[in-house]
Amino acid sequence: MNRLQQQKENKAGLLEDMLSFIRYTPNREADLLAFMEKYQKADCDERPAVLEKLRCCMDGKEYPNPYAESYHYTPEDVSLMGQILDDYIDDLLLAQGDPAAVSECVRDTVLKINALNEECGRYLIDTWRRERLCGFINSAAELAGLSQEKDLTLQHRMW
């Protein structure tokens, strides 16, 4: 398998990190506290609904994820990020050896990632993820034959 093609596998840790932030594992004690906090912060007309969810949690009945409203992106957004990165590698395979075309692939990918991050209220990419994404994009561009003197993602303002 081509080293550039292997880059697709390198994105797994980054995507897993994005997913881990929005995965929910029920924990009744923590969820009770979350519902109580929601109740305290809720407007008077919203409190009965929160109280009903709290009661379900207390009684061991099925209840909704108390944190769902605080998630700013979805698994579908993470999947789209994965597709953007896969498309990037595919485009680099076609552009391999042509520095201008490789640079264009980087620019287009950074623009797509920035647009997705904006749609997610800039919550999808934190500092750690940005550094990992930049490393992924730059190393793949290098493998495609683009010699780098500086960080390409900075040229295109990766958030």
CORSULJO-V882209 format. One record per residue. N is the residue number from 1. RES is the residue in one letter. NEAR is the number of other C-alpha atoms within 10 Angstrom. Layout:
n=<N,N>
res=<RES,RES>
near=<NEAR,NEAR>
//
This chain:
n=<1,2,3,4,5,6,7,8,9,10,11,12,13,14,15,16,17,18,19,20,21,22,23,24,25,26,27,28,29,30,31,32,33,34,35,36,37,38,39,40,41,42,43,44,45,46,47,48,49,50,51,52,53,54,55,56,57,58,59,60,61,62,63,64,65,66,67,68,69,70,71,72,73,74,75,76,77,78,79,80,81,82,83,84,85,86,87,88,89,90,91,92,93,94,95,96,97,98,99,100,101,102,103,104,105,106,107,108,109,110,111,112,113,114,115,116,117,118,119,120,121,122,123,124,125,126,127,128,129,130,131,132,133,134,135,136,137,138,139,140,141,142,143,144,145,146,147,148,149,150,151,152,153,154,155,156,157,158,159>
res=<M,N,R,L,Q,Q,Q,K,E,N,K,A,G,L,L,E,D,M,L,S,F,I,R,Y,T,P,N,R,E,A,D,L,L,A,F,M,E,K,Y,Q,K,A,D,C,D,E,R,P,A,V,L,E,K,L,R,C,C,M,D,G,K,E,Y,P,N,P,Y,A,E,S,Y,H,Y,T,P,E,D,V,S,L,M,G,Q,I,L,D,D,Y,I,D,D,L,L,L,A,Q,G,D,P,A,A,V,S,E,C,V,R,D,T,V,L,K,I,N,A,L,N,E,E,C,G,R,Y,L,I,D,T,W,R,R,E,R,L,C,G,F,I,N,S,A,A,E,L,A,G,L,S,Q,E,K,D,L,T,L,Q,H,R,M,W>
near=<5,8,10,19,16,12,18,19,10,11,17,12,11,18,16,11,12,23,19,10,12,16,13,12,8,12,10,14,10,11,20,18,13,16,21,17,12,18,19,12,11,14,10,9,8,12,15,13,12,19,15,13,22,24,15,15,20,15,11,10,10,10,17,12,15,21,14,13,7,8,13,14,21,17,14,10,18,19,14,14,21,17,13,18,22,17,15,22,24,16,18,26,18,14,19,19,16,14,16,12,17,24,19,15,22,25,17,15,22,26,17,16,20,19,14,21,20,14,14,16,12,15,14,24,21,13,9,9,16,16,15,16,20,19,15,18,22,21,18,24,27,18,18,24,16,20,12,11,6,9,13,20,22,11,11,15,11,20,20>
//
